[in-house]
Amino acid sequence: MFLDEASIQVVAGDGGNGCVAFRREKGEPHGGPNGGDGGDGGSVRFHADENFNTLYPFRFKKRFAAGRGQHGMGSNCKGKKGFDVDITVPVGTVIKDADSGEVLADLAEHEQSFVVVQGGKGGRGNQHFATPSHRTPRRADPGGEGERRALALELKLLADVALVGFPNAGKSTLIAAISAARPKIADYPFTTLVPNLGVVSWERFKTFVAADVPGLIEGASEGHGLGIRFLRHVERSRLLCHLVDTAALDPEDPDAAAEKAVSIIEGELQAFAPELAARERVLCANKIEIASEEQIAAMKAAAERRGLRFFAISGAAHKGLDALVTWLGSRLEAMHAKPVPVLPVESILPPAEG
């Protein structure tokens, strides 16, 4: 089951207490201090794994606690470190502090790691407090407290191309036609309730990933409809493919209808994140098999006014798809650059070598 939001608590382990102990050797009844240090508490760490694609496991397990460090012992024996907890999340997971909203990490690469809470330091044993004038100290430090946080997890899908448009624009039909994805398809709005990913082949051994984002309506950037929850999945895409149900344009005034249909979605993208308005986009007049020539021409004119690349297609009838897919693949290949993580954080570790 797809889930792109989760709330959890993470608790690092406390450090073990330092030990007060003295040597008890024959001939030395009042030996010096030999209390060992406490072990450090365990930490909680996130790992990004490209083989995962949902936050669904966090629907059931919401608290993750690392182990406490073992207390120090005599004979200068240091306590054992508390066990760490590793949490696996999908690539594209953003980790936020639930209280402040601060972005702590953006795990946008496979095997990227992030220590979200550190374990407490182990307390010092009494061996550290001996001085020339005080050789039998009975003092030891308690272990430090481990960090704890309430976290909000958000998953932003990593796709090369995002399909956007009104509900019932034909996005699911298109992604099913150009990839092996099999989303739910029906002739009513909001059939798609979760994003769907599909791998698209466009040349021999060449592929790209497309995402079918649930339909947007006017006010989506303010949370209307399925709203802002799904707009975030568009953020990482390098190309946006805007689909319009051409056959649904008002036949009495297709030019005005086309302009309005395109403007609403473009405006929602601009309102959600201004940089999306500068993202390269392509406008597709969909359902041309049942649209009039006037409706198709109106869509083409709307694209030309915005300087957008235009394709007339039909996902259901498989018309114009080869040209669209070839252009998308070629354009992505020319762009080269991969999506960039939103926030570099000192605690983020580089992907493991090899």
Residue pairs with C-beta under 8 A, 6 or more apart in sequence:
1 54
1 56
2 53
2 54
2 56
2 194
2 195
3 54
3 55
3 56
3 58
3 59
3 155
4 54
4 55
4 154
4 155
4 156
4 157
4 194
4 195
4 229
4 233
5 55
5 152
5 153
5 154
5 155
5 229
6 55
6 58
6 59
6 62
6 152
6 153
7 58
7 62
7 98
7 150
7 151
7 152
7 153
8 58
8 61
8 62
8 63
8 64
8 150
8 151
8 153
9 62
9 63
9 64
9 148
9 149
9 150
9 151
10 44
10 63
10 64
10 65
10 85
10 87
10 116
10 117
10 148
10 149
10 151
11 44
11 63
11 64
11 65
11 66
11 117
11 146
11 148
12 41
12 42
12 43
12 44
12 66
12 117
12 118
12 119
12 120
12 146
12 147
12 148
13 40
13 41
13 42
13 43
13 65
13 66
13 67
13 68
13 69
13 82
13 83
13 119
13 120
13 146
14 41
14 68
14 69
14 82
14 119
14 120
14 143
14 144
14 145
14 146
15 38
15 39
15 40
15 41
15 68
15 69
15 119
15 120
15 121
15 122
15 123
15 143
15 144
15 145
15 146
16 37
16 38
16 39
16 40
16 41
16 68
16 69
16 70
16 71
16 72
16 79
16 80
16 82
16 122
16 123
16 143
17 38
17 71
17 72
17 122
17 123
17 140
17 141
17 142
17 143
18 35
18 36
18 37
18 38
18 71
18 72
18 122
18 123
18 124
18 125
18 126
18 128
18 140
18 141
18 142
18 143
19 35
19 36
19 37
19 38
19 71
19 72
19 73
19 74
19 77
19 125
19 126
19 140
20 33
20 35
20 125
20 126
20 137
20 138
20 139
20 140
21 33
21 34
21 35
21 36
21 73
21 74
21 75
21 125
21 126
22 30
22 31
22 32
22 33
22 34
22 35
22 74
22 136
23 31
23 32
23 33
23 34
24 31
25 31
30 136
32 127
32 130
32 135
32 136
33 125
33 126
33 127
33 129
33 130
33 135
33 136
33 137
34 74
34 75
34 76
34 125
34 127
35 72
35 73
35 74
35 76
35 125
35 126
35 127
35 140
36 72
36 73
36 74
36 75
36 76
36 77
36 78
36 79
36 125
36 127
37 72
37 78
37 79
37 122
37 123
37 124
37 125
37 128
38 69
38 70
38 71
38 72
38 78
38 79
38 122
38 123
38 124
38 125
38 141
38 143
39 69
39 70
39 71
39 72
39 78
39 79
39 80
39 81
39 82
39 122
40 69
40 81
40 82
40 119
40 120
40 121
40 122
41 66
41 67
41 68
41 69
41 81
41 82
41 119
41 120
41 121
41 122
41 143
41 144
41 146
42 66
42 67
42 68
42 69
42 81
42 82
42 83
42 84
42 85
42 119
42 146
43 66
43 84
43 85
43 115
43 117
43 118
43 119
43 146
44 64
44 65
44 66
44 84
44 85
44 87
44 115
44 116
44 117
45 84
45 85
45 86
45 87
45 113
45 114
45 115
45 116
46 86
46 87
46 88
46 89
46 93
46 95
46 105
46 107
46 113
46 114
46 116
47 86
47 87
47 88
47 89
47 111
47 112
47 113
48 88
48 89
48 90
48 91
48 92
48 93
48 107
48 108
48 109
48 110
48 111
48 112
48 113
49 88
49 89
49 90
49 91
49 110
49 111
50 90
50 91
50 110
52 88
52 89
52 90
52 91
53 90
53 197
54 90
54 155
55 89
55 90
55 93
55 153
55 155
58 153
64 85
64 87
65 85
66 82
66 83
66 84
66 85
66 117
66 119
66 146
67 82
67 83
67 84
68 82
68 143
68 146
69 79
69 80
69 81
69 82
69 119
69 120
69 122
69 143
70 79
70 80
70 81
70 82
71 79
71 143
72 78
72 79
72 122
72 123
72 125
72 140
73 79
76 125
76 127
78 122
79 122
81 119
82 119
84 119
89 107
89 153
89 155
90 155
91 107
91 108
91 109
91 110
91 112
91 158
92 107
92 108
92 155
92 156
92 157
92 158
92 236
93 106
93 107
93 153
93 154
93 155
93 156
94 103
94 105
94 106
94 107
94 153
94 154
94 155
94 156
94 342
95 103
95 104
95 105
95 106
95 107
95 114
95 116
95 151
95 152
95 153
96 102
96 103
96 104
96 151
96 152
96 153
96 154
97 104
97 149
97 150
97 151
97 152
98 149
98 150
98 151
98 152
99 150
101 152
103 342
103 343
104 114
104 116
104 151
104 345
104 347
105 114
105 116
105 343
105 345
105 347
105 348
106 341
106 342
106 343
106 345
107 114
107 341
107 348
108 158
108 236
108 339
108 340
108 341
108 342
109 341
109 351
110 351
111 351
111 352
112 348
112 349
112 350
112 351
113 348
113 349
114 345
114 347
114 348
114 349
115 347
115 349
116 149
116 151
116 347
117 146
117 147
117 148
117 149
118 146
118 147
119 146
119 147
120 143
120 144
120 145
120 146
120 147
121 143
121 144
122 143
122 144
123 140
123 141
123 142
123 143
123 144
124 140
124 141
125 140
126 137
126 138
126 139
126 140
129 137
129 139
129 140
130 136
130 137
131 137
154 232
156 232
156 233
156 235
156 236
157 195
157 197
157 211
157 233
157 236
158 209
158 236
158 339
159 197
159 209
159 210
159 211
159 233
159 236
159 237
160 208
160 209
160 210
160 237
160 238
160 239
160 328
160 332
161 200
161 208
161 209
161 210
161 211
161 237
161 238
161 239
161 240
161 241
161 328
161 332
162 210
162 211
162 213
162 233
162 234
162 237
162 239
162 240
162 241
163 171
163 174
163 175
163 210
163 211
163 212
163 213
163 241
163 243
164 171
164 213
164 216
164 234
164 240
164 241
164 242
164 243
164 265
164 269
165 171
165 215
165 216
165 242
165 243
165 244
165 245
165 265
165 286
166 189
166 215
166 216
166 217
166 244
166 245
166 261
166 264
166 265
167 189
167 190
167 191
167 192
167 214
167 215
167 216
167 217
167 225
168 187
168 188
168 189
168 191
168 215
168 245
168 248
169 215
169 243
169 244
169 245
169 286
170 243
170 245
170 286
170 287
170 315
170 316
171 192
171 212
171 213
171 215
171 243
172 183
172 184
172 185
172 191
172 192
172 196
172 212
173 185
173 315
173 316
174 212
174 243
174 284
174 286
174 313
174 315
174 321
175 181
175 183
175 196
175 198
175 210
175 211
175 212
176 182
176 183
176 185
176 198
176 315
177 315
177 316
177 318
177 321
178 198
178 200
178 210
178 315
178 321
178 324
178 325
179 198
179 199
179 200
179 210
180 198
180 199
181 196
181 197
181 198
181 199
181 212
183 191
183 192
183 196
183 212
184 191
184 192
185 191
189 215
190 214
190 215
190 225
190 226
192 212
192 213
192 214
192 215
193 214
193 226
194 214
195 211
195 212
195 213
195 214
195 230
195 233
196 211
196 212
197 209
197 210
197 211
197 212
198 209
198 210
198 211
198 212
199 207
199 208
199 209
200 207
200 208
200 209
200 210
200 325
200 328
200 329
201 207
202 208
202 325
202 326
202 328
202 329
202 330
203 326
203 329
206 329
206 333
208 328
208 329
208 332
210 241
210 328
211 233
211 234
211 237
213 230
213 231
213 233
213 234
214 226
214 230
215 225
215 226
216 225
216 226
216 230
216 231
216 265
216 268
217 224
217 225
217 264
218 224
218 264
218 267
218 268
219 225
219 227
219 268
220 226
220 227
220 228
220 231
220 268
220 272
221 227
221 228
221 231
221 268
221 269
221 271
221 272
222 228
222 271
223 229
228 272
231 268
231 269
231 272
231 273
234 240
234 269
234 272
234 276
235 273
235 276
236 339
237 279
237 339
238 279
238 280
238 332
238 335
238 337
238 339
239 279
239 280
239 281
239 282
239 328
239 331
239 332
239 335
240 269
240 276
240 279
240 280
240 281
240 282
241 281
241 282
241 284
241 324
241 328
242 262
242 265
242 266
242 281
242 282
242 283
242 284
242 308
243 284
243 286
244 258
244 261
244 262
244 283
244 284
244 285
244 286
244 299
245 286
245 287
246 258
246 285
246 286
246 287
246 288
246 291
246 295
246 296
246 299
246 312
247 287
247 288
247 290
247 291
247 295
248 287
249 257
249 258
249 261
249 291
249 295
249 298
249 299
250 256
250 257
251 292
251 294
251 295
254 292
254 294
254 295
254 297
254 298
255 298
255 301
255 302
257 298
258 295
258 298
258 299
258 301
258 302
259 302
259 305
261 302
262 283
262 299
262 302
262 303
262 306
266 277
266 306
269 276
269 277
269 279
270 276
270 277
280 331
280 335
281 308
281 309
282 308
282 309
282 310
282 311
282 324
282 327
282 328
283 299
283 302
283 303
283 306
283 308
283 309
283 310
283 311
284 310
284 311
284 312
284 313
284 324
285 291
285 295
285 296
285 299
285 300
285 310
285 311
285 312
285 313
286 313
286 314
286 315
287 314
287 315
287 316
288 296
288 312
288 313
288 314
288 317
288 319
288 320
289 314
289 316
289 317
289 319
296 312
299 310
299 312
300 310
300 312
303 309
303 310
304 310
309 327
311 320
311 323
311 324
311 327
312 319
312 320
313 319
313 320
313 321
313 324
314 320
315 321
